[in-house]
Amino acid sequence: MPEGQRSATAERSGDRPPRDHEDQSHDDTREQKDPPPQKHSRWPLIALGIAVVVAVIAGIFYWLATKDQMSTDDAYTDGRAVMIAPQVSGYVTKLAINDNQFVHQGDVLIELDDRQYKASRDQSAGQVAAMQAQLANAKVALEKERVTAPADLLAAQGQLDEAQAQLTQAQAEYKRQHTVDKEATTQQNVDKANAGLQQAQGQVEEARAKVQQANLVSQNVAQAEAQVAQLEGQLLQAKASLAQAEINLGYTKIVAPQDGWITKRNVELGDYAQTGTAVTSIVSPQIWITANFKETELDRMRPGQRVEIVVDAYPGLKLTGHVDSIQLGSGSRFSAFPAENATGNFVKIVQRVPVKILIDSGLDPKLPLPLGVSVDPTVYFK
């Protein structure tokens, strides 16, 4: 290029630096504004995938491990609690029990004041003795009646025969005195014959009446037998009263009907115990589990299946047992106010059915389980 043109071009461009220096400055500015892209790591995705696979595998193993078992936390220990109540009233004169004490069958628990019951027993015994004496007297009278009644009949018949003979003699004398010549007798003899006839006739009527009275032999014997039977019945009543008095006297000593632990004692020495009012309870050593499973969980549950039990109160106590029976009715069916489903406001609710589980092993005799404590039973279907 000619030197004149180069100078003009330089003048038009002013003081701008050379082209190469301008491009280099522009590239440096662009590099400061837009840093070069960095490569992203794939390890988080890999870790997430591994976690998902592990979770799926764990879920499969958990399902395989639990598909043949069923558990519930709606379960508790159950047993027999016998309510002890006096059958007679009286003041407590002896108290031989304490809270949570173990007693054996036949042990005397409480004694009541027995003085009035002893008096009733003695009175009944006296009535029995009196009735026995009356009965013995009636039996003697019956035997006597069986002998004397026929004899009285024979005697009455004999008296009738004698009276009839005297009547015949009187009639003959009467006829003689009235048929003879009046000069051959006297008026005194005639009057005497008349009186003798009337007297003989009266004696015959009296004898006949006695025969009729004595002829009731069977009736008189039956009357004596009825008297004996009546006294025998009264004697049975007196003996029954004596037996009841002895029973009431025995009731003044309250004994344990079975082995168990004294629970909920609410009687003290000197209290007046009322008939039928519970004074304590005895919890039987036999304990079982009542588990309320949902009705949808009973499909594969059968009696005899093995059960493992965890007690909330004693986490270290492991119990084993088996399903004994399934109640034939849900818990709501036997509640105080069973559900009325025949209404227009029915809402279906999953019901729970009590299952009785017997404990086979694991119980500690030194650590009895209270009734009503929570447990977690697991039933194994296989």
C-alpha positions as CSV (number, residue, x, y, z in Angstrom):
1,M,0.0,0.0,0.0
2,P,1.3,3.5,-0.7
3,E,2.6,5.3,2.4
4,G,0.0,8.1,1.9
5,Q,-3.0,5.7,2.1
6,R,-1.5,3.9,5.1
7,S,-1.2,7.2,6.9
8,A,-4.9,8.1,6.1
9,T,-6.1,4.8,7.4
10,A,-4.2,5.2,10.6
11,E,-5.6,8.6,11.0
12,R,-9.2,7.3,10.6
13,S,-8.7,4.6,13.1
14,G,-7.5,7.0,15.7
15,D,-5.5,5.6,18.6
16,R,-7.1,2.1,18.5
17,P,-4.6,-0.6,19.4
18,P,-3.7,-3.2,17.0
19,R,-6.3,-5.8,16.0
20,D,-4.6,-8.7,17.7
21,H,-4.6,-7.0,21.0
22,E,-8.3,-6.2,20.8
23,D,-9.3,-9.8,20.1
24,Q,-7.2,-11.0,23.0
25,S,-8.9,-8.6,25.4
26,H,-12.4,-9.6,24.2
27,D,-11.7,-13.3,24.7
28,D,-10.5,-12.6,28.2
29,T,-13.7,-10.8,29.1
30,R,-15.8,-13.6,27.7
31,E,-13.9,-16.2,29.7
32,Q,-14.6,-14.2,32.9
33,K,-18.3,-14.0,32.2
34,D,-19.0,-17.6,31.0
35,P,-16.9,-20.2,32.9
36,P,-16.3,-23.4,31.1
37,P,-19.0,-26.2,31.8
38,Q,-18.2,-28.8,34.5
39,K,-19.0,-32.5,34.3
40,H,-21.9,-33.7,36.7
41,S,-21.3,-36.8,38.9
42,R,-23.6,-39.9,38.5
43,W,-23.0,-41.3,42.0
44,P,-26.2,-39.8,43.6
45,L,-28.4,-41.6,41.0
46,I,-26.5,-44.7,41.5
47,A,-27.0,-44.5,45.3
48,L,-30.7,-43.8,44.8
49,G,-31.0,-46.8,42.6
50,I,-29.2,-49.0,45.1
51,A,-31.4,-47.7,47.9
52,V,-34.5,-48.5,45.9
53,V,-33.3,-52.0,45.1
54,V,-32.4,-52.7,48.7
55,A,-35.8,-51.4,49.8
56,V,-37.6,-53.7,47.4
57,I,-35.5,-56.6,48.4
58,A,-36.1,-55.9,52.1
59,G,-39.9,-55.5,51.4
60,I,-39.9,-58.9,49.7
61,F,-38.0,-60.6,52.5
62,Y,-40.4,-58.9,55.1
63,W,-43.4,-60.1,53.1
64,L,-42.0,-63.6,52.9
65,A,-41.2,-63.6,56.6
66,T,-44.6,-62.3,57.8
67,K,-47.1,-63.8,55.2
68,D,-47.7,-66.8,57.4
69,Q,-48.2,-65.0,60.7
70,M,-50.6,-62.5,62.3
71,S,-50.2,-60.3,65.3
72,T,-52.2,-57.7,67.2
73,D,-51.6,-55.3,70.0
74,D,-55.3,-55.5,71.1
75,A,-54.6,-58.3,73.6
76,Y,-54.3,-58.8,77.3
77,T,-53.9,-61.4,80.0
78,D,-57.1,-63.0,81.2
79,G,-58.0,-65.5,83.9
80,R,-60.6,-66.5,86.5
81,A,-61.3,-64.1,89.4
82,V,-63.6,-65.6,92.0
83,M,-65.6,-63.1,94.0
84,I,-65.8,-64.0,97.7
85,A,-68.9,-62.9,99.6
86,P,-70.3,-64.0,103.0
87,Q,-73.5,-66.1,103.0
88,V,-74.5,-64.9,106.4
89,S,-74.1,-61.5,108.1
90,G,-72.0,-60.7,111.1
91,Y,-69.0,-58.8,112.5
92,V,-65.6,-59.9,111.4
93,T,-63.8,-61.4,114.4
94,K,-60.8,-62.8,112.6
95,L,-59.0,-61.7,109.4
96,A,-56.4,-64.2,108.1
97,I,-55.6,-62.7,104.7
98,N,-53.6,-59.8,103.4
99,D,-53.3,-58.0,100.0
100,N,-51.9,-60.2,97.2
101,Q,-51.4,-63.1,99.5
102,F,-51.4,-66.6,98.0
103,V,-53.9,-69.0,99.6
104,H,-54.7,-72.7,99.2
105,Q,-58.1,-74.3,98.8
106,G,-59.8,-74.8,102.1
107,D,-57.8,-72.1,104.0
108,V,-59.9,-70.0,106.4
109,L,-59.9,-66.4,105.1
110,I,-62.4,-64.7,107.4
111,E,-64.3,-65.6,110.6
112,L,-67.6,-63.9,111.6
113,D,-69.2,-63.6,115.0
114,D,-70.9,-67.0,115.5
115,R,-72.7,-66.7,118.8
116,Q,-76.2,-66.1,117.5
117,Y,-75.7,-69.0,115.0
118,K,-74.7,-71.3,117.7
119,A,-77.8,-70.4,119.7
120,S,-80.0,-71.1,116.6
121,R,-78.3,-74.4,116.2
122,D,-78.9,-75.4,119.8
123,Q,-82.6,-74.3,119.6
124,S,-83.1,-76.4,116.5
125,A,-81.4,-79.3,118.2
126,G,-83.9,-79.0,121.1
127,Q,-86.8,-79.0,118.7
128,V,-85.5,-82.1,117.1
129,A,-85.2,-83.9,120.4
130,A,-88.8,-82.9,121.4
131,M,-90.2,-84.1,118.1
132,Q,-88.4,-87.4,118.4
133,A,-89.9,-87.9,121.9
134,Q,-93.4,-87.1,120.6
135,L,-92.9,-89.4,117.6
136,A,-91.8,-92.2,119.9
137,N,-94.9,-91.7,122.0
138,A,-97.2,-91.7,119.0
139,K,-95.6,-95.0,117.7
140,V,-96.3,-96.6,121.1
141,A,-99.9,-95.4,120.9
142,L,-100.2,-96.8,117.4
143,E,-99.1,-100.2,118.5
144,K,-101.4,-100.1,121.5
145,E,-104.3,-99.1,119.3
146,R,-103.7,-102.0,117.0
147,V,-104.1,-104.3,119.9
148,T,-106.8,-102.6,122.0
149,A,-109.2,-101.7,119.2
150,P,-110.0,-105.3,118.2
151,A,-110.2,-106.2,121.9
152,D,-112.6,-103.4,122.6
153,L,-114.8,-104.6,119.7
154,L,-114.9,-108.1,121.1
155,A,-115.8,-106.8,124.6
156,A,-118.6,-104.7,123.2
157,Q,-120.0,-107.6,121.3
158,G,-119.9,-109.7,124.5
159,Q,-121.7,-107.0,126.5
160,L,-124.3,-106.9,123.7
161,D,-124.8,-110.6,124.0
162,E,-125.1,-110.4,127.8
163,A,-127.6,-107.5,127.5
164,Q,-129.7,-109.4,125.0
165,A,-129.8,-112.4,127.3
166,Q,-130.9,-110.2,130.2
167,L,-133.5,-108.8,127.9
168,T,-134.9,-112.2,127.1
169,Q,-135.1,-113.0,130.8
170,A,-136.8,-109.8,131.5
171,Q,-139.3,-110.3,128.7
172,A,-140.1,-113.8,130.1
173,E,-140.7,-112.4,133.6
174,Y,-142.8,-109.6,132.1
175,K,-144.9,-112.1,130.2
176,R,-145.3,-114.4,133.3
177,Q,-146.4,-111.5,135.5
178,H,-149.0,-110.4,133.0
179,T,-150.5,-113.8,132.2
180,V,-150.9,-115.3,135.7
181,D,-154.0,-114.7,137.8
182,K,-153.8,-111.4,139.6
183,E,-154.5,-113.2,142.9
184,A,-151.4,-115.4,142.3
185,T,-149.1,-112.4,142.1
186,T,-148.8,-108.9,143.5
187,Q,-148.7,-105.5,142.0
188,Q,-145.1,-105.1,143.2
189,N,-144.0,-108.1,141.2
190,V,-145.8,-106.8,138.1
191,D,-144.1,-103.4,138.5
192,K,-140.8,-105.1,139.0
193,A,-141.2,-107.1,135.8
194,N,-142.1,-103.9,133.9
195,A,-139.0,-102.1,135.2
196,G,-136.8,-105.1,134.5
197,L,-138.0,-105.2,130.9
198,Q,-137.3,-101.6,130.3
199,Q,-133.9,-101.8,132.0
200,A,-132.9,-104.8,129.8
201,Q,-134.0,-103.0,126.7
202,G,-131.9,-100.0,127.6
203,Q,-128.8,-102.1,128.3
204,V,-129.2,-103.8,124.9
205,E,-129.3,-100.4,123.1
206,E,-126.3,-99.3,125.1
207,A,-124.4,-102.4,124.2
208,R,-125.3,-102.0,120.5
209,A,-123.9,-98.5,120.6
210,K,-120.7,-99.6,122.1
211,V,-120.4,-102.3,119.5
212,Q,-120.9,-99.7,116.7
213,Q,-118.3,-97.5,118.3
214,A,-115.8,-100.3,118.8
215,N,-116.4,-101.6,115.3
216,L,-114.3,-98.6,113.9
217,V,-111.1,-100.6,114.4
218,S,-109.5,-99.7,111.1
219,Q,-110.4,-96.0,111.4
220,N,-108.9,-95.9,114.9
221,V,-105.7,-97.5,113.7
222,A,-105.6,-95.2,110.7
223,Q,-105.9,-92.2,113.0
224,A,-103.0,-93.4,115.1
225,E,-101.0,-94.0,112.0
226,A,-101.8,-90.5,110.7
227,Q,-100.6,-89.0,114.0
228,V,-97.3,-90.9,113.6
229,A,-96.9,-89.6,110.0
230,Q,-97.6,-86.1,111.1
231,L,-95.0,-86.2,113.8
232,E,-92.5,-87.8,111.4
233,G,-93.1,-84.8,109.0
234,Q,-92.6,-82.4,111.9
235,L,-89.4,-84.2,112.9
236,L,-88.1,-83.9,109.3
237,Q,-88.8,-80.1,109.4
238,A,-87.0,-79.8,112.7
239,K,-84.0,-81.8,111.4
240,A,-84.0,-79.5,108.3
241,S,-84.0,-76.5,110.5
242,L,-81.1,-78.0,112.5
243,A,-79.2,-78.7,109.3
244,Q,-79.8,-75.1,108.1
245,A,-78.6,-73.8,111.4
246,E,-75.5,-75.9,111.2
247,I,-74.9,-74.7,107.7
248,N,-75.3,-71.1,108.7
249,L,-72.8,-71.7,111.6
250,G,-70.4,-73.1,109.1
251,Y,-70.8,-70.0,106.9
252,T,-69.3,-67.9,109.7
253,K,-65.9,-69.3,108.5
254,I,-65.2,-68.2,104.9
255,V,-62.8,-70.5,103.2
256,A,-60.9,-70.3,99.9
257,P,-62.8,-72.3,97.2
258,Q,-59.5,-72.7,95.2
259,D,-55.9,-71.8,95.1
260,G,-55.0,-68.3,94.1
261,W,-54.0,-64.8,95.1
262,I,-56.0,-62.5,97.3
263,T,-56.9,-59.5,95.2
264,K,-59.0,-56.3,95.9
265,R,-59.5,-57.0,99.6
266,N,-62.0,-54.5,101.0
267,V,-62.7,-55.8,104.5
268,E,-61.1,-55.1,107.8
269,L,-61.2,-56.6,111.3
270,G,-64.4,-55.5,113.1
271,D,-66.3,-54.6,109.9
272,Y,-70.0,-55.8,109.6
273,A,-70.1,-58.1,106.6
274,Q,-73.3,-58.1,104.7
275,T,-74.7,-61.2,103.0
276,G,-73.8,-61.2,99.4
277,T,-71.4,-58.3,99.5
278,A,-68.0,-59.0,98.0
279,V,-65.2,-58.7,100.5
280,T,-62.3,-59.9,98.3
281,S,-61.4,-61.8,95.1
282,I,-59.2,-64.8,94.4
283,V,-57.3,-64.8,91.1
284,S,-56.7,-68.3,89.8
285,P,-53.1,-69.3,88.8
286,Q,-54.4,-70.3,85.4
287,I,-53.7,-67.5,83.0
288,W,-54.5,-67.2,79.3
289,I,-54.5,-64.5,76.6
290,T,-57.5,-62.9,75.1
291,A,-56.5,-61.4,71.7
292,N,-59.0,-59.3,69.7
293,F,-58.2,-59.9,66.1
294,K,-60.0,-58.2,63.2
295,E,-62.5,-60.3,61.4
296,T,-60.5,-59.9,58.3
297,E,-57.6,-61.7,60.0
298,L,-59.4,-64.9,60.9
299,D,-59.3,-66.6,57.5
300,R,-56.4,-68.8,58.2
301,M,-56.5,-68.9,62.0
302,R,-57.2,-72.3,63.5
303,P,-57.1,-73.9,67.0
304,G,-53.7,-75.5,67.8
305,Q,-51.6,-73.0,65.9
306,R,-48.4,-71.8,67.6
307,V,-48.3,-68.4,69.2
308,E,-45.4,-66.3,70.5
309,I,-46.3,-63.7,73.1
310,V,-44.5,-60.6,74.2
311,V,-45.6,-59.0,77.5
312,D,-45.4,-55.2,77.6
313,A,-44.7,-55.2,81.3
314,Y,-41.9,-57.6,81.1
315,P,-40.1,-57.2,77.7
316,G,-37.6,-59.9,78.6
317,L,-40.3,-62.5,79.2
318,K,-41.0,-64.6,76.1
319,L,-44.0,-66.8,76.2
320,T,-45.2,-69.5,73.8
321,G,-48.6,-71.0,73.5
322,H,-51.3,-72.1,71.0
323,V,-54.7,-71.0,69.8
324,D,-57.3,-72.6,72.0
325,S,-60.6,-71.4,70.5
326,I,-62.2,-68.5,68.7
327,Q,-65.3,-66.9,70.3
328,L,-68.5,-67.4,68.3
329,G,-69.4,-63.7,68.3
330,S,-67.7,-60.4,68.0
331,G,-67.0,-58.2,71.0
332,S,-69.7,-55.7,70.1
333,R,-72.3,-58.5,69.9
334,F,-71.9,-59.2,73.6
335,S,-71.4,-55.6,74.8
336,A,-73.9,-53.9,77.1
337,F,-75.3,-52.0,74.1
338,P,-75.0,-54.1,71.0
339,A,-75.1,-52.4,67.6
340,E,-78.4,-51.9,65.9
341,N,-77.6,-52.4,62.2
342,A,-81.1,-52.5,61.0
343,T,-81.2,-48.7,60.5
344,G,-80.8,-46.3,57.7
345,N,-77.6,-44.9,59.2
346,F,-75.5,-48.1,59.0
347,V,-71.8,-47.6,58.7
348,K,-69.7,-50.8,58.2
349,I,-67.0,-51.1,60.8
350,V,-64.4,-53.9,60.9
351,Q,-65.3,-56.0,64.0
352,R,-62.9,-57.7,66.4
353,V,-63.4,-61.2,67.5
354,P,-61.8,-62.5,70.8
355,V,-59.4,-65.4,70.4
356,K,-58.4,-67.5,73.4
357,I,-54.7,-68.3,73.5
358,L,-53.3,-70.8,76.1
359,I,-49.8,-70.3,77.4
360,D,-47.7,-73.5,77.1
361,S,-44.3,-72.4,78.4
362,G,-42.3,-69.4,79.5
363,L,-44.2,-68.4,82.7
364,D,-42.1,-67.7,85.7
365,P,-43.7,-69.1,88.9
366,K,-42.0,-66.3,90.9
367,L,-43.4,-63.7,88.6
368,P,-47.1,-64.2,88.1
369,L,-48.8,-62.2,85.4
370,P,-51.5,-59.8,86.6
371,L,-54.9,-59.9,84.8
372,G,-55.4,-57.3,82.1
373,V,-51.8,-56.4,81.2
374,S,-51.1,-55.7,77.6
375,V,-49.4,-58.3,75.4
376,D,-48.5,-58.7,71.7
377,P,-49.3,-62.2,70.5
378,T,-48.1,-63.4,67.1
379,V,-50.0,-66.4,65.6
380,Y,-48.0,-68.6,63.1
381,F,-50.2,-70.2,60.5
382,K,-47.6,-72.8,59.6
